[in-house]
């Protein structure tokens, strides 16, 4: 029940129809919940009518025209009292931090049990936050570290990193950039030192996690 004694009013923001429908059936099947609206994109979420007045918005992080962070901000004016539960396959720190910045009260992985999702919605509707201050502090700290790593690389180092991620060999990179093989090796050593990695594969994986490469 919500604070007024009525059922918990839920809006679902999810761009996969099957997930949206399954979630809708699951939540509507609870005696204390009512799904009052759905959206599949940031633009649809921002355009939902005010009279829906949801207590809880359950949303995916990745939408076709943006993120759950964007959708939450777009919904703030219409639904100032709504609380947000993110339900996503993206378990990255960047996604979690963006959700926290958007005011999320919970962040669940899509592999979570249905009972956990239902219990989380009930707790959030009662005013609880399942994201603790300690978790927020860790995410913010990691976010700053990652931003520092991104900014520490020079434009040329990022260029070399992108070519490596694209599968271009070291000698070929030297030819493409018009520099010596040893210069490319120097760039790679510098990149590894800045990212704290110990192998080429590890460097590429870390670079992808930091969204330094496409």
KOLLO-935058 format. One record per residue: residue number from 0; residue in three letters; chain; x, y, z of N, C-alpha, C in turn. Coordinates in nm, 2 decimals, padded with zeros to 4 digits. Layout:
// KOLLO-935058
  resi  resn  chain     n.x     n.y     n.z    ca.x    ca.y    ca.z     c.x     c.y     c.z
   NUM   ALA      A       X       Y       Z       X       Y       Z       X       Y       Z
...
//
This chain:
// KOLLO-935058
  resi  resn  chain     n.x     n.y     n.z    ca.x    ca.y    ca.z     c.x     c.y     c.z
     0   UNK      A   00.08  -00.12   00.00   00.00   00.00   00.00   00.09   00.12   00.00
     1   UNK      A   00.04   00.23  -00.06   00.11   00.36  -00.05   00.07   00.43   00.07
     2   UNK      A   00.13   00.55   00.09   00.11   00.63   00.21  -00.03   00.67   00.24
     3   UNK      A  -00.12   00.66   00.13  -00.26   00.70   00.15  -00.35   00.58   00.17
     4   UNK      A  -00.29   00.47   00.18  -00.37   00.35   00.21  -00.42   00.28   00.08
     5   UNK      A  -00.40   00.34  -00.03  -00.44   00.28  -00.16  -00.33   00.19  -00.21
     6   UNK      A  -00.36   00.12  -00.33  -00.25   00.04  -00.39  -00.14   00.12  -00.43
     7   UNK      A  -00.02   00.06  -00.44   00.10   00.13  -00.49   00.08   00.15  -00.64
     8   UNK      A   00.09   00.28  -00.68   00.07   00.31  -00.82   00.20   00.30  -00.89
     9   UNK      A   00.21   00.22  -01.00   00.34   00.19  -01.06   00.33   00.23  -01.21
    10   UNK      A   00.44   00.30  -01.26   00.46   00.32  -01.40   00.58   00.24  -01.44
    11   UNK      A   00.57   00.18  -01.56   00.68   00.10  -01.61   00.74   00.17  -01.73
    12   UNK      A   00.87   00.19  -01.73   00.94   00.25  -01.85   01.04   00.14  -01.90
    13   UNK      A   01.01   00.08  -02.01   01.08  -00.04  -02.06   01.06  -00.05  -02.21
    14   UNK      A   01.17  -00.06  -02.29   01.16  -00.06  -02.43   01.14  -00.20  -02.49
    15   UNK      A   01.16  -00.30  -02.41   01.13  -00.44  -02.46   00.99  -00.48  -02.42
    16   UNK      A   00.91  -00.50  -02.53   00.76  -00.52  -02.50   00.74  -00.65  -02.42
    17   UNK      A   00.81  -00.75  -02.44   00.79  -00.88  -02.36   00.82  -00.85  -02.22
    18   UNK      A   00.93  -00.79  -02.19   00.96  -00.76  -02.05   00.86  -00.67  -01.99
    19   UNK      A   00.82  -00.56  -02.06   00.72  -00.47  -02.01   00.59  -00.54  -01.98
    20   UNK      A   00.54  -00.63  -02.07   00.41  -00.70  -02.05   00.42  -00.79  -01.93
    21   UNK      A   00.53  -00.87  -01.92   00.55  -00.97  -01.82   00.56  -00.89  -01.68
    22   UNK      A   00.63  -00.78  -01.68   00.64  -00.71  -01.55   00.51  -00.65  -01.51
    23   UNK      A   00.43  -00.60  -01.61   00.30  -00.55  -01.59   00.21  -00.65  -01.53
    24   UNK      A   00.21  -00.77  -01.59   00.12  -00.88  -01.53   00.16  -00.92  -01.39
    25   UNK      A   00.29  -00.92  -01.37   00.34  -00.96  -01.24   00.30  -00.86  -01.13
    26   UNK      A   00.32  -00.73  -01.16   00.29  -00.63  -01.06   00.14  -00.61  -01.04
    27   UNK      A   00.07  -00.61  -01.15  -00.08  -00.60  -01.15  -00.14  -00.72  -01.07
    28   UNK      A  -00.07  -00.83  -01.07  -00.12  -00.94  -01.00  -00.11  -00.94  -00.84
    29   UNK      A  -00.03  -00.83  -00.80  -00.02  -00.81  -00.65  -00.14  -00.73  -00.60
    30   UNK      A  -00.19  -00.78  -00.49  -00.31  -00.71  -00.43  -00.29  -00.56  -00.40
    31   UNK      A  -00.16  -00.53  -00.36  -00.13  -00.40  -00.32  -00.07  -00.31  -00.43
    32   UNK      A  -00.07  -00.35  -00.55  -00.01  -00.28  -00.66  -00.11  -00.26  -00.78
    33   UNK      A  -00.09  -00.14  -00.85  -00.16  -00.12  -00.97  -00.07  -00.05  -01.07
    34   UNK      A  -00.06  -00.11  -01.19   00.02  -00.05  -01.30  -00.07   00.06  -01.37
    35   UNK      A  -00.03   00.18  -01.35  -00.12   00.29  -01.40  -00.07   00.35  -01.54
    36   UNK      A   00.05   00.31  -01.58   00.10   00.36  -01.71   00.23   00.30  -01.75
    37   UNK      A   00.26   00.31  -01.88   00.38   00.25  -01.94   00.44   00.35  -02.04
    38   UNK      A   00.57   00.34  -02.06   00.64   00.42  -02.16   00.75   00.33  -02.21
    39   UNK      A   00.79   00.36  -02.33   00.90   00.28  -02.39   01.03   00.36  -02.42
    40   UNK      A   01.02   00.49  -02.40   01.14   00.58  -02.43   01.14   00.70  -02.34
    41   UNK      A   01.25   00.77  -02.35   01.27   00.89  -02.27   01.15   00.99  -02.30
    42   UNK      A   01.13   01.01  -02.43   01.03   01.11  -02.48   00.89   01.07  -02.43
    43   UNK      A   00.86   00.94  -02.44   00.73   00.89  -02.39   00.71   00.91  -02.24
    44   UNK      A   00.82   00.88  -02.17   00.82   00.89  -02.02   00.80   01.04  -01.98
    45   UNK      A   00.86   01.13  -02.05   00.85   01.27  -02.02   00.71   01.33  -02.05
    46   UNK      A   00.64   01.26  -02.14   00.51   01.30  -02.19   00.39   01.24  -02.12
    47   UNK      A   00.42   01.15  -02.02   00.31   01.08  -01.95   00.22   01.18  -01.87
    48   UNK      A   00.09   01.17  -01.87   00.00   01.27  -01.81   00.02   01.27  -01.66
    49   UNK      A   00.01   01.39  -01.60   00.03   01.41  -01.46  -00.07   01.33  -01.37
    50   UNK      A  -00.19   01.31  -01.42  -00.29   01.24  -01.34  -00.26   01.10  -01.30
    51   UNK      A  -00.15   01.04  -01.37  -00.11   00.90  -01.34  -00.05   00.90  -01.20
    52   UNK      A   00.01   01.01  -01.16   00.08   01.03  -01.02   00.13   00.89  -00.96
    53   UNK      A   00.23   00.84  -01.03   00.28   00.71  -00.97   00.36   00.73  -00.84
    54   UNK      A   00.35   00.62  -00.76   00.43   00.62  -00.63   00.57   00.57  -00.67
    55   UNK      A   00.58   00.47  -00.76   00.70   00.41  -00.80   00.71   00.40  -00.95
    56   UNK      A   00.83   00.44  -01.01   00.85   00.42  -01.15   00.96   00.31  -01.16
    57   UNK      A   00.92   00.20  -01.23   01.02   00.09  -01.25   01.07   00.11  -01.39
    58   UNK      A   01.21   00.13  -01.41   01.26   00.16  -01.54   01.39   00.09  -01.57
    59   UNK      A   01.40   00.06  -01.70   01.53   00.00  -01.76   01.63   00.12  -01.76
    60   UNK      A   01.76   00.08  -01.77   01.86   00.19  -01.78   01.88   00.23  -01.92
    61   UNK      A   01.88   00.13  -02.01   01.90   00.17  -02.15   01.77   00.17  -02.23
    62   UNK      A   01.74   00.29  -02.29   01.62   00.31  -02.37   01.66   00.35  -02.51
    63   UNK      A   01.57   00.34  -02.60   01.61   00.36  -02.74   01.66   00.50  -02.77
    64   UNK      A   01.61   00.60  -02.70   01.65   00.74  -02.72   01.73   00.81  -02.61
    65   UNK      A   01.78   00.72  -02.52   01.86   00.78  -02.41   01.87   00.67  -02.30
    66   UNK      A   01.88   00.72  -02.17   01.90   00.63  -02.06   01.79   00.66  -01.96
    67   UNK      A   01.78   00.57  -01.86   01.69   00.58  -01.75   01.71   00.71  -01.67
    68   UNK      A   01.84   00.75  -01.67   01.88   00.87  -01.60   01.81   00.99  -01.67
    69   UNK      A   01.81   00.99  -01.80   01.74   01.10  -01.88   01.59   01.09  -01.86
    70   UNK      A   01.53   00.97  -01.85   01.39   00.95  -01.84   01.35   01.00  -01.70
    71   UNK      A   01.43   00.97  -01.60   01.39   01.01  -01.46   01.39   01.16  -01.45
    72   UNK      A   01.49   01.23  -01.51   01.49   01.37  -01.50   01.38   01.43  -01.58
    73   UNK      A   01.34   01.37  -01.69   01.23   01.41  -01.77   01.09   01.40  -01.70
    74   UNK      A   01.09   01.30  -01.60   00.96   01.28  -01.53   00.95   01.36  -01.40
    75   UNK      A   01.06   01.42  -01.36   01.06   01.49  -01.23   00.95   01.60  -01.22
    76   UNK      A   00.94   01.68  -01.32   00.84   01.79  -01.32   00.70   01.74  -01.30
    77   UNK      A   00.67   01.64  -01.38   00.53   01.58  -01.37   00.50   01.50  -01.25
    78   UNK      A   00.60   01.43  -01.20   00.59   01.34  -01.09   00.69   01.37  -00.98
    79   UNK      A   00.68   01.48  -00.91   00.79   01.52  -00.81   00.80   01.42  -00.69
    80   UNK      A   00.69   01.35  -00.67   00.69   01.26  -00.55   00.72   01.11  -00.59
    81   UNK      A   00.74   01.08  -00.72   00.77   00.95  -00.76   00.90   00.90  -00.71
    82   UNK      A   00.91   00.77  -00.68   01.04   00.72  -00.65   01.08   00.62  -00.76
    83   UNK      A   01.21   00.60  -00.78   01.26   00.52  -00.90   01.33   00.39  -00.86
    84   UNK      A   01.28   00.29  -00.92   01.35   00.16  -00.91   01.41   00.12  -01.05
    85   UNK      A   01.54   00.11  -01.06   01.60   00.08  -01.19   01.61  -00.08  -01.20
    86   UNK      A   01.57  -00.13  -01.31   01.58  -00.27  -01.34   01.65  -00.29  -01.47
    87   UNK      A   01.78  -00.34  -01.47   01.86  -00.33  -01.59   01.95  -00.45  -01.60
    88   UNK      A   02.00  -00.48  -01.72   02.10  -00.59  -01.74   02.24  -00.52  -01.72
    89   UNK      A   02.25  -00.39  -01.72   02.37  -00.32  -01.71   02.41  -00.31  -01.56
    90   UNK      A   02.52  -00.38  -01.53   02.56  -00.39  -01.39   02.68  -00.30  -01.37
    91   UNK      A   02.71  -00.21  -01.46   02.84  -00.13  -01.45   02.82  -00.02  -01.35
    92   UNK      A   02.94   00.02  -01.30   02.94   00.13  -01.20   02.89   00.26  -01.26
    93   UNK      A   02.92   00.28  -01.39   02.87   00.40  -01.46   02.72   00.41  -01.46
    94   UNK      A   02.66   00.30  -01.49   02.51   00.29  -01.50   02.45   00.32  -01.36
    95   UNK      A   02.51   00.25  -01.26   02.46   00.27  -01.12   02.48   00.41  -01.07
    96   UNK      A   02.59   00.47  -01.10   02.62   00.61  -01.06   02.52   00.70  -01.13
    97   UNK      A   02.49   00.68  -01.26   02.40   00.77  -01.33   02.26   00.75  -01.27
    98   UNK      A   02.22   00.63  -01.23   02.09   00.61  -01.16   02.08   00.68  -01.03
    99   UNK      A   02.19   00.67  -00.95   02.19   00.74  -00.82   02.18   00.89  -00.84
   100   UNK      A   02.25   00.94  -00.95   02.24   01.09  -00.97   02.10   01.13  -01.02
   101   UNK      A   02.03   01.03  -01.07   01.89   01.06  -01.11   01.79   01.05  -01.00
   102   UNK      A   01.84   01.00  -00.88   01.75   00.99  -00.76   01.70   00.85  -00.74
   103   UNK      A   01.76   00.75  -00.80   01.71   00.61  -00.78   01.71   00.57  -00.63
   104   UNK      A   01.61   00.50  -00.60   01.60   00.44  -00.46   01.64   00.30  -00.46
   105   UNK      A   01.65   00.23  -00.57   01.70   00.09  -00.58   01.75   00.07  -00.72
   106   UNK      A   01.85  -00.02  -00.73   01.90  -00.06  -00.86   01.91  -00.21  -00.86
   107   UNK      A   01.83  -00.28  -00.94   01.83  -00.42  -00.95   01.87  -00.48  -01.08
   108   UNK      A   01.93  -00.59  -01.08   01.97  -00.66  -01.21   01.85  -00.73  -01.26
   109   UNK      A   01.83  -00.74  -01.39   01.72  -00.81  -01.45   01.71  -00.96  -01.42
   110   UNK      A   01.82  -01.01  -01.37   01.82  -01.15  -01.33   01.76  -01.17  -01.19
   111   UNK      A   01.73  -01.06  -01.12   01.67  -01.07  -00.99   01.54  -01.15  -00.99
   112   UNK      A   01.52  -01.22  -00.88   01.40  -01.30  -00.86   01.28  -01.20  -00.86
   113   UNK      A   01.16  -01.25  -00.91   01.04  -01.17  -00.91   01.01  -01.12  -00.77
   114   UNK      A   01.03  -01.21  -00.67   00.99  -01.18  -00.53   01.08  -01.06  -00.48
   115   UNK      A   01.21  -01.06  -00.53   01.29  -00.95  -00.49   01.25  -00.81  -00.55
   116   UNK      A   01.21  -00.82  -00.68   01.16  -00.70  -00.74   01.03  -00.64  -00.67
   117   UNK      A   00.94  -00.73  -00.64   00.82  -00.69  -00.57   00.85  -00.64  -00.43
   118   UNK      A   00.93  -00.70  -00.36   00.97  -00.66  -00.22   01.04  -00.52  -00.23
   119   UNK      A   01.12  -00.50  -00.33   01.19  -00.37  -00.34   01.10  -00.26  -00.37
   120   UNK      A   01.00  -00.29  -00.46   00.90  -00.18  -00.49   00.82  -00.15  -00.37
   121   UNK      A   00.78  -00.24  -00.29   00.71  -00.22  -00.16   00.79  -00.13  -00.07
   122   UNK      A   00.92  -00.17  -00.05   01.00  -00.09   00.04   01.02   00.05  -00.01
   123   UNK      A   01.05   00.07  -00.14   01.07   00.20  -00.19   00.94   00.28  -00.18
   124   UNK      A   00.82   00.22  -00.20   00.70   00.29  -00.19   00.68   00.34  -00.04
   125   UNK      A   00.73   00.27   00.05   00.72   00.31   00.19   00.83   00.42   00.23
   126   UNK      A   00.91   00.46   00.13   01.00   00.57   00.16   01.14   00.52   00.19
   127   UNK      A   01.17   00.39   00.17   01.30   00.34   00.20   01.39   00.35   00.07
   128   UNK      A   01.52   00.37   00.10   01.61   00.36  -00.02   01.70   00.24   00.00
   129   UNK      A   01.71   00.16  -00.10   01.79   00.04  -00.10   01.94   00.07  -00.14
   130   UNK      A   01.96   00.19  -00.18   02.10   00.23  -00.21   02.16   00.31  -00.09
   131   UNK      A   02.25   00.25  -00.02   02.30   00.31   00.10   02.40   00.42   00.08
   132   UNK      A   02.42   00.51   00.17   02.52   00.62   00.16   02.66   00.56   00.13
   133   UNK      A   02.69   00.45   00.19   02.82   00.39   00.17   02.84   00.35   00.02
   134   UNK      A   02.73   00.29  -00.04   02.73   00.25  -00.18   02.75   00.37  -00.27
   135   UNK      A   02.68   00.48  -00.23   02.68   00.60  -00.31   02.82   00.66  -00.31
   136   UNK      A   02.88   00.66  -00.19   03.02   00.72  -00.17   03.12   00.64  -00.26
   137   UNK      A   03.10   00.50  -00.26   03.20   00.42  -00.34   03.18   00.45  -00.49
   138   UNK      A   03.05   00.46  -00.53   03.03   00.49  -00.67   03.08   00.62  -00.72
   139   UNK      A   03.06   00.72  -00.63   03.11   00.86  -00.66   03.26   00.86  -00.67
   140   UNK      A   03.33   00.79  -00.57   03.47   00.78  -00.57   03.53   00.71  -00.70
   141   UNK      A   03.46   00.59  -00.73   03.50   00.52  -00.85   03.48   00.61  -00.98
   142   UNK      A   03.37   00.68  -00.98   03.34   00.77  -01.09   03.45   00.87  -01.11
   143   UNK      A   03.50   00.93  -01.00   03.61   01.03  -01.01   03.74   00.97  -01.06
   144   UNK      A   03.76   00.85  -01.01   03.89   00.77  -01.05   03.88   00.75  -01.20
   145   UNK      A   03.76   00.70  -01.25   03.75   00.67  -01.39   03.76   00.79  -01.48
   146   UNK      A   03.71   00.90  -01.43   03.71   01.03  -01.50   03.86   01.08  -01.51
   147   UNK      A   03.93   01.06  -01.40   04.07   01.10  -01.40   04.15   01.01  -01.50
   148   UNK      A   04.12   00.88  -01.51   04.19   00.79  -01.60   04.16   00.84  -01.75
   149   UNK      A   04.03   00.87  -01.77   04.00   00.92  -01.91   04.08   01.04  -01.94
   150   UNK      A   04.08   01.14  -01.85   04.15   01.27  -01.88   04.30   01.26  -01.89
   151   UNK      A   04.36   01.15  -01.83   04.50   01.14  -01.82   04.56   01.10  -01.96
   152   UNK      A   04.48   01.04  -02.04   04.54   01.00  -02.17   04.54   01.11  -02.27
   153   UNK      A   04.65   01.12  -02.34   04.67   01.23  -02.45   04.59   01.19  -02.57
   154   UNK      A   04.55   01.29  -02.66   04.48   01.25  -02.78   04.55   01.14  -02.86
   155   UNK      A   04.68   01.15  -02.87   04.76   01.05  -02.95   04.74   00.91  -02.88
   156   UNK      A   04.75   00.91  -02.75   04.74   00.78  -02.68   04.60   00.72  -02.70
   157   UNK      A   04.50   00.81  -02.70   04.36   00.76  -02.73   04.35   00.70  -02.87
   158   UNK      A   04.42   00.77  -02.96   04.42   00.72  -03.10   04.48   00.59  -03.11
   159   UNK      A   04.60   00.57  -03.05   04.66   00.44  -03.05   04.57   00.33  -02.98
   160   UNK      A   04.51   00.37  -02.87   04.42   00.28  -02.80   04.31   00.23  -02.89
   161   UNK      A   04.25   00.32  -02.96   04.13   00.29  -03.05   04.18   00.19  -03.16
   162   UNK      A   04.30   00.22  -03.22   04.35   00.13  -03.32   04.37  -00.01  -03.27
   163   UNK      A   04.43  -00.02  -03.15   04.46  -00.15  -03.08   04.32  -00.22  -03.06
   164   UNK      A   04.22  -00.15  -03.01   04.09  -00.21  -02.98   04.03  -00.25  -03.11
   165   UNK      A   04.06  -00.19  -03.22   04.01  -00.23  -03.36   04.08  -00.35  -03.42
   166   UNK      A   04.18  -00.39  -03.34   04.25  -00.51  -03.39   04.37  -00.48  -03.48
   167   UNK      A   04.41  -00.36  -03.49   04.53  -00.32  -03.58   04.66  -00.35  -03.50
   168   UNK      A   04.75  -00.42  -03.57   04.88  -00.46  -03.51   04.97  -00.34  -03.49
   169   UNK      A   05.06  -00.36  -03.39   05.15  -00.25  -03.35   05.23  -00.19  -03.47
   170   UNK      A   05.29  -00.27  -03.55   05.37  -00.22  -03.66   05.28  -00.15  -03.77
   171   UNK      A   05.16  -00.20  -03.78   05.06  -00.13  -03.88   05.02   00.01  -03.82
   172   UNK      A   05.01   00.02  -03.69   04.97   00.14  -03.63   05.09   00.24  -03.65
   173   UNK      A   05.21   00.20  -03.64   05.32   00.29  -03.66   05.32   00.34  -03.80
   174   UNK      A   05.29   00.25  -03.90   05.28   00.30  -04.04   05.17   00.40  -04.06
   175   UNK      A   05.05   00.37  -04.00   04.93   00.45  -04.02   04.95   00.59  -03.96
   176   UNK      A   05.02   00.60  -03.85   05.04   00.73  -03.78   05.17   00.79  -03.82
   177   UNK      A   05.25   00.72  -03.90   05.38   00.78  -03.95   05.48   00.80  -03.84
   178   UNK      A   05.48   00.71  -03.75   05.58   00.72  -03.64   05.66   00.58  -03.63
   179   UNK      A   05.76   00.58  -03.55   05.84   00.46  -03.54   05.77   00.35  -03.45
   180   UNK      A   05.81   00.23  -03.47   05.75   00.12  -03.39   05.78   00.14  -03.24
   181   UNK      A   05.90   00.19  -03.21   05.93   00.21  -03.07   05.85   00.32  -03.01
   182   UNK      A   05.81   00.42  -03.09   05.72   00.53  -03.04   05.58   00.47  -03.00
   183   UNK      A   05.53   00.38  -03.08   05.40   00.31  -03.05   05.42   00.23  -02.92
   184   UNK      A   05.53   00.16  -02.91   05.55   00.08  -02.79   05.55   00.17  -02.67
   185   UNK      A   05.61   00.29  -02.68   05.62   00.38  -02.57   05.48   00.43  -02.53
   186   UNK      A   05.40   00.46  -02.63   05.26   00.50  -02.61   05.19   00.39  -02.53
   187   UNK      A   05.21   00.27  -02.57   05.14   00.16  -02.51   05.18   00.14  -02.37
   188   UNK      A   05.31   00.16  -02.34   05.36   00.15  -02.20   05.30   00.26  -02.12
   189   UNK      A   05.29   00.38  -02.17   05.23   00.49  -02.10   05.08   00.47  -02.07
   190   UNK      A   05.01   00.41  -02.17   04.86   00.39  -02.16   04.84   00.28  -02.05
   191   UNK      A   04.93   00.18  -02.05   04.92   00.07  -01.95   04.94   00.12  -01.81
   192   UNK      A   05.04   00.21  -01.80   05.07   00.27  -01.67   04.96   00.36  -01.61
   193   UNK      A   04.90   00.43  -01.70   04.79   00.52  -01.66   04.66   00.44  -01.63
   194   UNK      A   04.64   00.33  -01.70   04.51   00.25  -01.67   04.54   00.14  -01.57
   195   UNK      A   04.66   00.12  -01.53   04.69   00.02  -01.43   04.68  -00.12  -01.48
   196   UNK      A   04.71  -00.14  -01.61   04.69  -00.27  -01.67   04.83  -00.34  -01.70
   197   UNK      A   04.82  -00.47  -01.72   04.95  -00.54  -01.74   04.96  -00.62  -01.86
   198   UNK      A   04.86  -00.62  -01.95   04.87  -00.68  -02.08   04.78  -00.61  -02.18
   199   UNK      A   04.81  -00.64  -02.31   04.74  -00.57  -02.42   04.59  -00.60  -02.41
   200   UNK      A   04.55  -00.72  -02.38   04.41  -00.76  -02.37   04.35  -00.69  -02.25
   201   UNK      A   04.41  -00.69  -02.14   04.36  -00.62  -02.02   04.34  -00.47  -02.05
   202   UNK      A   04.44  -00.41  -02.12   04.43  -00.27  -02.16   04.30  -00.24  -02.24
   203   UNK      A   04.28  -00.33  -02.34   04.16  -00.31  -02.43   04.03  -00.33  -02.35
   204   UNK      A   04.03  -00.43  -02.26   03.91  -00.46  -02.18   03.88  -00.34  -02.09
   205   UNK      A   03.98  -00.29  -02.02   03.97  -00.18  -01.93   03.92  -00.05  -02.01
   206   UNK      A   03.98  -00.03  -02.13   03.94   00.08  -02.21   03.80   00.08  -02.25
   207   UNK      A   03.75  -00.04  -02.28   03.60  -00.06  -02.31   03.52  -00.03  -02.19
   208   UNK      A   03.56  -00.08  -02.07   03.48  -00.05  -01.95   03.47   00.10  -01.92
   209   UNK      A   03.58   00.17  -01.95   03.59   00.31  -01.93   03.53   00.40  -02.04
   210   UNK      A   03.48   00.32  -02.14   03.43   00.39  -02.26   03.53   00.48  -02.33
   211   UNK      A   03.65   00.44  -02.33   03.76   00.52  -02.40   03.76   00.48  -02.55
   212   UNK      A   03.71   00.37  -02.58   03.71   00.32  -02.72   03.57   00.28  -02.76
   213   UNK      A   03.55   00.28  -02.89   03.42   00.25  -02.95   03.41   00.10  -02.96
//
